[in-house]
Amino acid sequence: MAVVVWVAEGTWRACVDAARTYAADAAEIVLLHIIGHDVPDAAHGAFAGLLGRADPGHDPGTRLERLAAESGERLLSAAADRLGRPCTRTERTGRPEHEVVAAARDADLLILGRDGDRSRPGPKTLSPPTRFVVDHAPCPVLLVWPRGISGGAG
C-alpha cells in the first residue's frame, strides 16, 4: 500500500500521527509538501512592474522562493522524524490543490488535515484547496482534525 501524507503548516503533526496509526503496514509513505507559487509570483511581478530598472539580483521573489524551499525542507524533516520510519520526502511547487491530486495519482490512501475555520464542526473546516483535494482525489482520503481542536481526534 502506498500512502501520501500532505504535510502543511498547522496540520502536519496530526497527519503524520494518522499515518503512524492507520498506515503502519504501508509499503511506502510519501511525505508531500507543496510550495505555492502565488506569493513569489506576486513579488516577481511587483519588482518587474514597479522597480523594473533595479538590479535583478535584488528581486524579492527569488528570496521568497528560497525561503519557502528552506521552510519546506525543515517541515519535511520534522515530519519524517515524527513518522519514525523510512519514507520518501517530496517537494512540489504550484497550486497546492492540483499538486496534491497529481501526487496522489498512484496512491492507495491520501492523508490530509482540516485547515479551515476550526471554531466549529462543519464544511467550512476545509479551506478551498483542501475541499478541491477531497472532491477530486484519485484515491481514498483520510481527513484528520489537527491537534488541540475540540471534537476532533487529530
C-alpha positions in Angstrom: 0.0 0.0 0.0 1.3 3.5 -0.9 0.2 6.4 1.3 0.7 10.1 0.6 0.6 12.5 3.5 0.1 16.1 2.8 2.5 18.0 5.1 1.2 21.5 5.6 1.7 24.1 8.3 -0.8 23.8 11.1 -2.0 20.2 10.2 1.2 18.2 9.6 1.5 16.7 13.1 -2.0 15.3 13.0 -1.5 13.9 9.5 1.8 12.2 10.4 0.3 10.8 13.5 -2.6 9.4 11.5 -0.1 7.8 9.1 1.6 6.2 12.0 -1.7 4.8 13.3 -3.6 3.9 10.1 -0.8 3.2 7.7 1.7 1.4 9.9 1.8 -1.5 7.5 2.1 0.6 4.3 4.9 -0.4 2.0 5.6 3.2 1.1 4.8 6.5 2.8 5.3 9.7 0.9 5.5 13.0 2.8 4.4 15.7 0.4 4.9 19.4 0.8 3.7 22.0 -1.6 5.2 25.4 -2.2 2.6 27.7 -3.5 3.7 30.0 -6.3 1.3 32.9 -5.8 3.4 34.9 -3.3 6.7 34.7 -5.1 5.0 35.4 -8.4 3.4 38.5 -7.0 6.7 39.7 -5.7 8.4 39.0 -9.1 5.6 40.9 -10.8 5.7 43.9 -8.5 9.5 44.0 -8.8 9.4 43.8 -12.6 6.5 46.3 -13.0 7.3 48.8 -10.3 11.0 48.5 -10.0 11.9 47.1 -13.4 15.0 49.2 -13.7 16.5 48.0 -10.5 19.2 45.3 -10.2 17.7 41.9 -11.0 19.8 40.4 -8.2 17.5 42.2 -5.7 14.2 40.6 -6.9 12.3 39.8 -3.7 10.5 36.9 -5.4 13.8 35.0 -5.6 14.4 35.4 -1.9 10.8 34.3 -1.1 11.2 31.2 -3.3 14.4 30.3 -1.4 12.9 30.9 2.0 9.8 28.8 1.1 12.1 26.0 -0.1 14.1 26.1 3.1 11.0 26.1 5.2 9.6 23.2 3.3 12.8 21.2 3.8 12.6 21.9 7.6 8.9 20.9 7.7 9.6 17.6 5.8 12.5 16.8 8.0 10.4 17.3 11.2 7.6 15.2 9.7 10.0 12.4 8.8 11.5 12.5 12.3 8.0 12.3 13.8 7.0 9.5 11.5 9.9 7.5 12.7 10.2 5.1 9.7 11.7 5.2 6.2 9.7 7.4 3.9 10.0 9.5 0.7 10.1 13.3 1.0 8.6 15.1 -1.9 8.5 18.9 -2.5 6.4 20.2 -5.3 5.7 23.8 -6.5 2.4 25.1 -7.9 -1.2 25.3 -7.0 -1.4 23.1 -3.9 -4.8 21.5 -4.7 -3.6 20.5 -8.2 -0.2 19.3 -7.0 -1.7 17.1 -4.2 -4.2 15.5 -6.5 -1.4 14.8 -9.1 0.9 13.4 -6.4 -1.9 11.0 -5.2 -2.5 9.6 -8.6 -0.9 6.2 -7.8 -1.6 6.2 -4.0 -3.8 3.8 -2.1 -4.6 6.4 0.5 -4.2 10.2 0.9 -4.0 11.7 4.4 -4.7 15.4 4.9 -5.9 17.7 7.6 -8.8 20.1 8.1 -7.4 23.6 7.7 -10.3 26.0 7.5 -12.5 27.5 10.3 -11.7 25.3 13.3 -14.0 27.1 15.7 -16.9 24.7 14.9 -17.5 21.5 13.0 -18.9 21.7 9.5 -18.0 22.2 5.9 -16.1 25.4 6.5 -13.4 23.4 8.3 -11.9 22.9 4.9 -10.1 25.6 3.0 -10.9 25.9 -0.7 -7.7 24.0 -1.8 -8.4 21.2 0.7 -12.1 21.0 -0.4 -10.8 20.6 -4.0 -8.5 17.8 -3.0 -11.3 16.0 -1.1 -13.6 16.3 -4.1 -11.0 15.3 -6.8 -8.7 12.9 -5.0 -8.0 9.8 -7.2 -7.9 7.5 -4.1 -9.5 7.2 -0.6 -8.9 10.2 1.7 -8.4 10.2 5.4 -9.3 13.6 6.7 -8.0 14.4 10.2 -8.5 17.2 12.7 -5.4 19.0 13.8 -4.3 18.7 17.4 -6.0 20.8 20.0 -9.3 21.0 18.2 -12.3 20.1 20.4 -14.4 17.3 18.9 -11.5 16.1 16.7 -9.3 13.1 17.1 -6.3 14.6 15.3 
